[in-house]
Amino acid sequence: MSAVDTGTSRWLWRYGSSTVALAALVTVLHFLRPALNQTSIALGLVLLVVLVAARAGRFPALYVAILAGLSFNFFFIGPFYSFRIHRTEDVVAFLAFILTAVFVGQLSTLLEKRGLQSAELQRSEQLKTALLDAVTHDLRTPLTSIKAAITTVRSEKVSAEVQQELFAVIEQESDRLNHFIQGMMDLAKLEAGQILLQSRTVAADEVIEDALQRAGNLLDRHPVETSVEPGLPDLKVDPRLISQVLFTLIENSAKYSPPETPITVSVRRSRDHSVCFAVSDEGPGINPELRDQVFQKFFRAGTRPGFGVGLAIAHGIVQAHQGKIWIEDNPQGRGACVQFQIPLREAT
């Protein structure tokens, strides 16, 4: 279904459900009319307009307000079952109802929008706070290490072996800074919809091999097991980006798992015509209540160094491929299993 069809269906549902709700309320009020006065009936109809404004928006509320006014006139202002109004006070009551219903509906919509704007501002402030924390902590730490290493090399007479160690620290922390900046750029492009998929046909085991090569010495202290389902069809994806997702999951497993514990990378075909990748480890796992939050920007579930953007980027890449990513317990018992599905597409 296209976006236009989806939008049309949504609007039809809003107007249709509002009409049904009004019809049901008018039926109930008509049945109770002998026991109610006009004021009580009018308040009941205005309340419905408020509820429609809150749930469906301004224009459905305006639509319901007009229909409610006509229903109020036809069923509850004498002479009944006619749009004629004989008495001046009934004309005033009808006009007052219409104006009140329209005004209250529009006011409810305005208040709802202000509430949404307030929520957006609050989220924006939270994002700024998280970004400031990332910058002050995750940038200052490598910069401090680089400065200390350079100062030591320049001010003291150190052996060639120590010099090489300090140069290695500088290189490692520089790579860390570069990784952070690249992560910020990728995240910004994903959010702006500026990452274009360079899709091509590729085998799943090629993507896994590339991700493992990128992981390099991160896996020196972890045995890695790979499992590829036999007969798995080739994928139509951007192999660089899918490899980036796998690398992020492998990197996290290596970071949080105890040394010498295995990391398993597997891929299989799912029932819903998609391919499912999984990375499992024997680390501490992730609490169920945090499993959705870890895909948010700058959120970190543990205390290990990191920028809190890797899984957010992975989530964006998977979504760009119309896939989904989630976290489960490791089927082996201890640890976590992060999985993501990518729909199979015909090669073109």
N, C-alpha and C positions, 0 to 999 in steps of 0.2 A: 504494500500500500504506500502510495506516495505521500509526501508531506502535505500536499494540498488536500488529498482525500482524508488524511488523518485530521487536519484542521476542520474540514467540513463536517466530518462525523462528530467531532467534539462540540461544535456549535449546534448541530442538530440535537445532540443529546442534551445540551444545556437548555435549549428552548423547549424541547419535548418534555423533559422531566419537570421543568417549571410549570408548563401547562397542565400536566397531570396533577402536580401538587396543588395548583390553584383549583382545579376541578374537584379534587377530593375535599379540600377545605370548604368550598362553596356548598358542596353536597351536605357536609356535616352541619354547617351553619344554617342551611335552609331547613334541615330537619329540626334544629333547635330554635328556629326563629321565634316561635311563640313564647319561649322562655327568655329570650335575649332582647336587649334594646339595641338601637342603631349604633350607639357608641361602642358597645362590646363587640359587635360584628365588625365595625370599622377597625378597631384595634387588632382583631384577629387577622384581618386581611393585610393591614400594614405590617404586622409582624412577619407574615409570609414574604412580603416584599423585602424586608430587611434580611431574612434568611437567604433569599435568592441573590441579593446583592453580595452577601458574604461568600456564597458558594459558587455562583456563576458569573458575577461581574455586573458592570454598569448597564449594558444594553439589555440583557435578559431581565434585569430588575425593572428597567423602564417599561419593557414589554409587559411584564406581569402587573406593574402598577396601572397601566392603561386598561388591561383586561379586568383587573380587580375593580377598577372604577366602574366599568361598564356592568360588571356582575353585581356590584353594590347597588347600582341604579335599577337593574332589571329585576333582581330578586328581593331586595330589601328596602326599597323606597317606593311608596305607593304612587300610582296604582301598580301592583305587582305584575310581573311578566310583561312589562312595557317600558320603553325608554322615555316615555312622556313623564314630565314632572309638573304637577299642578300647583303645589304650594311653594311660596317663596323660600320658606325655611328649608324645604327639601333641596331646592336648587343650591342654597348656601352649603348645606351638608354635603351634597355631591361634589361641588367645587372644592370645598375644604378637604374632602377625602383625597381627591385627585392630587391636589397640591401637596398635601402631607405625605402621601405615598411616594410621589416622585422625589420630593425633597429628602425624605428619610432614606430612600434607596440610594440616591446619589451621595448623600452624606456617609452612609455605611461603606460604600465603595471607596470614597476618599479616605476615610479612616483606615480601611484595610490596606490601601496603598501606602499610607504613611507608616503603618506598622511594618510592612514589608521593607520600605526604605530604611526604617530604623534597624531592622534585622540585618540588612545588607551593610549598613554602617558598622554594626557591631562585628560582623564577620570580617569586614575590612580592617578594623582595629586589631582583631585577633591575628589576622594575617600579617599586619605590620609588626606586631609584637614578636611573632614567630620568626619573621624575616630578620628582625633586629637581633634576636637571639642567635640565629644561624650565622649572621655576619660577625657579631662580636665574639662568638665562641669558635666557630668552625673556620673563620679566616684568621683570627688572631693566633690560634694555636700553631698552625703551620708557619705563619710569619715569624712567630717567636722562635720556633725551632731553627728556621733558616738563618735568622739574625744571630742566634747563639752560635750556630756552627761556623758562620762566616767570621764572627768575632774571634772565636777560638783559633781558627786557621791563621788569621792575620796577626793576632797579638801574642801568640805563644809558639814556641818551637816544639812542634809535635812531629812524631815519627811519620814516615810515609804510610804505614799501616793505619794509624789513627786518621791521617788526612783522608785516606780513601773511605774510611767509615763516615767521616763528616761529609764528604762529597756525596756519599750514598744517601745520607739524611737529607741533604739539600735537594737532591734529585727526587727522592721519595715525596718530600713535602711540596715540592713544586708540582709534581704530578697530581698531588691531592688538590692543590689550588686549581689546577687546570681542569680536573674532574668536576669540581664544584661549579666553576664558571660555565663549562659545557653543559652541565646539568641544568643550570638556570636558563641558559639559552634554549635548550631543548624543551623545557617546561613552558617557557614563554611562547615558543612556536606552536606547541601543541594546543595551548589554551587559545591562541589566536587563530587556530585552524590553518597555519601556514606550513605545516609539514606535509609534503606531497609524497604519497607512497610510490616508490620505484619498484612496483611488483613484477616478479618474474617467477617462472616455474623452478622450484628447488626441492630437493629431497630433504626430509626431516632430519636424517642423520648428518647431512652436511651442515645444517644450522646448529645442531648440537656440537659437532666437532669444532666449528668456528668459535662458539661460545666458550668451550673448554680451552681452546688455544688462547683466547683473550684472558681467561682467568689466570693462566700461567702459574707463577709461583704461589698464588693464593691457595692452591690445592696441594702444596708440597706435603702438608701434614694431614691430608685427608685422602683415603682411598675413594676413588670415584667409580661407581657402577652405572653403566648405561644400558638401557633396554628399549629397543625399537620393535614395535609389532611387525611381524613379517607381512609382506604384501601391502604395506601402507602406501597409499597413493601420494604422488608429489603434491606440494603445496603451491598455491599462487599467492605469494606474499612478498613483502619487502624483506629480503633475507637479512639485511644489515640491522633493521629495527627489531625483528623477531630475535635475532642473535643478541641484541642489546637487552631484551627482556630476560632471556635465559641467563645471560651473564650477570645481571642484577640479582636474580634469584640465587645463582650459584655463589656469588660474592657474599650475600647475606648469610647463606648456609655456612660458608667457610668462616665468616666472622663470628657467628654466634654459637657454633658447634664446638664441643671439646675436641682437642687434638686427637688424631688417630681414629676418630669416628667416621663412618662412611657417609658419603653423599650420593644419592641416587638420582639420576636424570633419566626420565622415561618418556615415551611418546606412544600413543595408541589412537585408534580410531574410535570415535564416540558414536552413539546410536543416532544422534541428530545431525548426521552428515557433516561432522566436523572432526578436527584432530585435536587431541588433548595432550599438552605437555605437562609434566609434573617434575618438581624438584623436591626431594625429601631429605631430611637430615635427622640427627639424633640430639639436637640442641634442646634448650629449655622450652621450646614451643611458644605459641602466642595465645594469650587468653582469648576465649571466644568473644568477649565484649570489646576487644580491641581489634578484631580482625578486619572490620570495615575501616577503622580509623587509620590503619597503617598505610592506606592508599591515599591519604590526604597529604597535602604539601607540608613539609617541615615536621611531620609527626614521627617520633621515634619511640618504639616500644621498649627499647633497652637503654643501657648506659654506655654502650660502646661508641667510639667516635663515628660520626657520620653526619650527613647533611639533611637527611629526612626527605630527599626528593627522588631517590631511586625508584621506589615502588610507585610513587605518583606518576613518574614518567612511564614506567612499565604499564600502569593502568591506562594511561592515555594512548600508548601505542597499541595495546590490545583493543581498546575501543575503536581506534581508527581503522582496525581490521574487522570491525563489527563482531568482535569476540567478547569474552568475559574472563575475569580473573578472580580467584578466590583462594581462601586458606582453609585447610582441614588439618585434623590430627594426622600424624604419620601412621599409616596402616600397620607399621611394625610395632607401634606402641608409644615409644618416646619420641618427642620432637614434632616438627611441623612438616606439612606437605602443601606447597603452593602450586596451584594448577591454573592453567589458562587454556581456553579453547579458541580455535580459529576455524571459521567455516571453510569447508572445501569449496573451491570454485573451479569451473572449467577453464582450462588454458585457452587463451585467445591469441 
